Amino acid sequence: MTAQLSVPDGLASRTFRAMGTHVLVVVPAAELARASREVEALFAAWEQALSRFRDDSELAALNRAAGRPVAVSELLFAAVATALDAACTTGGLFDPSLLEDLIRVGYDRSFEAVGARVPAGTGSPRGGGGWRGVRLNRAAQTIALPPGCALDLGGIAKGMAVDASLELLGALGIETALVSAGGDLAVRSPRPGSRTWPVAVGEDGYEIVRLAAGAFATSSSLRRRWLQGDRQRHHLLDPRTGEPARGGLCEVTVAASTCAQAEVAAKAIFVLGPSLGPAFAKRHGLAARLIQEDGRRLTAGPWPADDRIAA
């Protein structure tokens, strides 16, 4: 997990598994049963619609139907539209159409099932850009993928689910809340008796950032690594090559107003690497923490100093 915290007094937490990761809900103790039940139901519905690892998911059906328009649910339409907007905004550095290359490098099942070593791959990398041919019809609520294109909504769907969970809790009248999915984390209102939530950021968990509002998301190659033949692989692909990104970073954490926005930016910065990534964060008004493969730490934008507040 890439963002952690100790549960403050007066609050309670519950963890469950969904969308291929551990989901943490923290709310006032009296609201825990109701809040966790509602958030777990939300994540279950999102997984059913958006998982690429489930043959019966709506996304899997859409991928199988590439080449023709498909009527889809409001949820899948919104998730694909958000992913396409993110791809456009980042100039394709975030790319939801890399599924075939993910499968080629060995990430063809949930990470828990991948193991430490997979068979040598076959075929050449396709690279990104397939998202540019996706056609959305809002009036008919249909999506048409170009022939040969398949989508992986992965991290952005997880970030959107965190954001949607906080909105749901707010609609239920639960103002103080934190939801984390695999370390991608967002908060709603300060915890009782404090203006901030203390969050341990990064795989090592050594850096504490006090989050007043908004979200964190982390892209890291430190845990999701495996050998394919004699080649080291990870799941963060560079859309320009279709291969695991080799830009010199092993971890990026971004603070943003929403978890989905932080998730997209973290992936884009990871692909750009330490020389160009900080400029991307500054250009988009975001705070970021970059860890290079040699362990050196960089920050960009208004990333807080130790024991400071990220707003």
Buried (B, 14 or more C-beta within 10 A) or exposed (E): BBBBBEEBEEBBBBEEEBBBBBBBBBBBEEBBEBBBEBBBEBBEBBBBBBBBBBEEBBBBEBBEBBEEBBEBBEBBBBBBBBBBEBBEBBEBBBBBBBBBBBBBBBBBEBBEEBEEEBEEBEEEBBBBBBBBBBEBEEEEBBBBBBEEBBBBBBBBBBBBBBBBBBEBBEEBEBEBBBBBBBBBBBBBBBBEEEEBBBBBBBBEBEBBBBBBBBBBBBBBBBBBBBBBEEEEBBBBBBBBBBBBBBBBBBBBBBBBBBBBBBBBBBBBBBBBBBEEBBEBBBEBEBBBBBBBBEEEEBBBBBBBEEEEEBB
